[in-house]
């Protein structure tokens, strides 16, 4: 609705709101370029992620074991980069690190087109991984800068939903390339991904610069972070959430196809259901939990995750036909946990950190994601190799521990005891 206009007869203000605001998302206002860059970045990433291993197998002489070794080694080598970049964000500003992250990823993916050796592939994968870490290490600081207290859950939820939809669109393109199956088709995926980072880089030039603490690190700044016990408790809750979030991409496809013996379309249906629920429901969930204390939302999110894992375990106790329905039900419950926990953890990670040290603090959040991404694949594979029960029982235990820690979090971290708010007004230009 145009500013200053009045609703017409028989129409409510809700009906006159833009579609995004009806869904509980923020008014993008002057941040259209940033939002567009996030969407383009997500589409590019969604194109490559499903075919990364297949691409390397198609375009190099490396074996499957060697390709897996490259990805694991690169992830391990890049693991300490996140905390190091946290200090850079605080000294130079998040915008500069965000731009550098996109540039590194664009260069790394372009280099994939001419790389076929183990050493070369490892080097450029480290470059790409460092670039991705730089992007995510500065992303939360940027979101905190363009949003105000009271609308952080709304913004983190909106951008998370947007990226989820972007991944889905990219996945459709990747599926088309896999269907074609030629080396040129796989190369086109890498080209699209590299170009997406360049386009996003240009758009991100419009992102407002964040405050800097100076070129020298503040005395005792990392010591302040390391002594912040309430934040480390929040980090532990975040780590548990990260492991749960690895289930959809890592555990679910193997469980559905290998352990349960379900048709391949079930995995596609799982991803589609998750994408639709997140894309259409994230803003509505944030609106629904408005007024609820944040720690209670985190308790509920963990309990919902635990319930979903119990349901998914139940799929192994029934026949194939019923198993499909149970898996889809478990996915729906699982997605509800994602919708509840993501926005609140994003807001807490930003707001619990002092502004001048926010880069360092949020680098720990990125470290949690990187740790989960490194450990989850091998852990889930080892557990799934032992049958249906171990992986879901372990994940249920993780979620129940997360719920207990969230209760404690509400007592020791003041911002965790605050209520979820849901402003959707545009920020002033």
Secondary structure, 3 states (H helix, E strand, C coil): CCCCCCCCCCCCHHHHCCHHHHCCCCCCHHHHHHHHHHHHHHHHHHHHHCCHHHHHHHHCCCCHHHHHHHHHHHHHHHCCHHHHHHHHHHHHCHHHHHHHHHHHHHHHHHHHCCCCCHHHHHHHHHHHHHHHHHHHHHHHHHHHHHCCCCCHHHHHHHHHHHHHHHHHHHHHHHHHHHHHCCHHHHHHHHHHHHHHHHHHHHHHCCCCCCCCCCCCCCCCHHHHHHCCHHHHHHHHHHHHHHHHHCHHHHHHHHHHHHHCCCCHHHHHHHHHHHHHHHHHHHHHHHHHCCCCEHHHHHHHHHHHHHHHHHHHHHHHHCCHHHHHHHHHHHHHHHHHHHHHHHHHHHHHHHHCCCHHHHHHHHHHHHHHHHHHHHHHHHHHHHHHCCCCHHHHHHHHHHHHHHHHHHHHHHHHCHHHHCECCCCCCCCCC
